[in-house]
């Protein structure tokens, strides 16, 4: 089956899908994106993703290209046309095509690209054994709350992780606090059983998975403390995990060369993994 992409109002063969070389996404990374999970053919947490998209657009003074309703229709159609059962939908909006000049162009039309694909199930070992993360300095700009396509530090961080045979890179700021992963949010479970994840500010992205998992944890009467945590605290934690649309809840059992807790996925992480899985299946 050949894949289909949505580009500026048209469904086109994936192999032919293109935007102009003077698209500001290409020239300046002047754009935003969303990645949504598809479970059993249905989009997960659509409204939360659309809320975050709206916020990113407002923060960058970008016009939306289409209404939420129209976007939802395109998402459904792209899932259908690509026969996605379990996978992702990717949306990108950029400020559009204009002569290269840093300042916003006049009368520029926001470009929209939507793609979708199936993603094979992850190896069971990831959940059963957990993963390792390495740490890198957080060298990003001061607006990491915006889901911008400008991801070069994240790309370099993930490449560092890959080169080190690790699953993810956790970024550490100048105060020694873990901010987040290159494409995931970071969590620890303290010996007291409290869950810790960094509070929302301009240093991290407000992950949709983070939001949903926070709600699920609180419904389980778990204590959740949103505050910065240091690398030393993470190393001394009884459990650690990471969350994202594509990684779900993934146990972290090693940070650099230090084992976390018993070095195996802990019960709190496992419980949250299962609850989040039920959440996805129940949509
Ligand atoms: N932080 C960063 C930097 C990310 O890129 C992502 C994934 N887009 C996340 C956190 C997790 O966000 P979500 O749960 O919405 O996928």
Boltz pocket constraint, residues with backbone or C-beta under 6 A from the ligand:
constraints:
  - pocket:
      binder: B
      contacts: [[A, 35], [A, 144], [A, 154], [A, 180], [A, 181], [A, 182], [A, 183], [A, 184], [A, 185], [A, 204], [A, 205], [A, 206], [A, 207], [A, 208], [A, 209], [A, 210], [A, 243], [A, 244], [A, 245], [A, 246]]
      max_distance: 6.0
